[in-house]
């Protein structure tokens, strides 16, 4: 009953959307990690801590 062509097509499109969303999320997280690594190399203080350099 659940093996109608429409159900399979909907399942495939859902999987494609999820796959694309996961890929975009991974790319965003990698970019954030690269930015944090670059900040660590330059010795910048993390703005989240609220601490001053002085």
Contact map, one row per residue, 1 for C-alpha under 8 A:
111100000000000000000000000000000000000000000000000000
111100100000000000000000000000000000000000000000000000
111110110000000000000000000000000000000000000000000000
111111110000000000000000000000000000000000000000000000
001111111000000000000000000000000000000000000000000000
000111111100000000000000000000000000000000000000000000
011111111110000000000000000000000000000000000000000000
001111111111000000000000000000000000000000000000000000
000011111111100000000000000000000000000000000000000000
000001111111110000000000000000000000000000000000000000
000000111111111000000000000000000000000000000000000000
000000011111111100000000000000000000000000000000000000
000000001111111110000000000000000000000000000000000000
000000000111111111000000000000000000000000000000000000
000000000011111111100000000000000000000000000000000000
000000000001111111110000000000000000000000000000000000
000000000000111111111000000000000000000000000000000000
000000000000011111111100000000000000000000000000000000
000000000000001111111110000000000000000000000000000000
000000000000000111111111000000000000000000000000000000
000000000000000011111111100000000000000000000000000000
000000000000000001111111110000000000000000000000000000
000000000000000000111111111000000000000000000000000000
000000000000000000011111111100000000000000000000000000
000000000000000000001111111110000000000000000000000000
000000000000000000000111111111000000000000000000000000
000000000000000000000011111111100000000000000000000000
000000000000000000000001111111110000000000000000000000
000000000000000000000000111111111000000000000000000000
000000000000000000000000011111111100000000000000000000
000000000000000000000000001111111110000000000000000000
000000000000000000000000000111111111000000000000000000
000000000000000000000000000011111111100000000000000000
000000000000000000000000000001111111110000000000000000
000000000000000000000000000000111111111000000000000000
000000000000000000000000000000011111111100000000000000
000000000000000000000000000000001111111110000000000000
000000000000000000000000000000000111111111000000000000
000000000000000000000000000000000011111111110000000000
000000000000000000000000000000000001111111110000000000
000000000000000000000000000000000000111111110000000000
000000000000000000000000000000000000011111110000000000
000000000000000000000000000000000000001111111000000000
000000000000000000000000000000000000001111111100000000
000000000000000000000000000000000000000000111110001110
000000000000000000000000000000000000000000011111110000
000000000000000000000000000000000000000000001111111000
000000000000000000000000000000000000000000000111110000
000000000000000000000000000000000000000000000111111000
000000000000000000000000000000000000000000000111111100
000000000000000000000000000000000000000000001010111110
000000000000000000000000000000000000000000001000011111
000000000000000000000000000000000000000000001000001111
000000000000000000000000000000000000000000000000000111
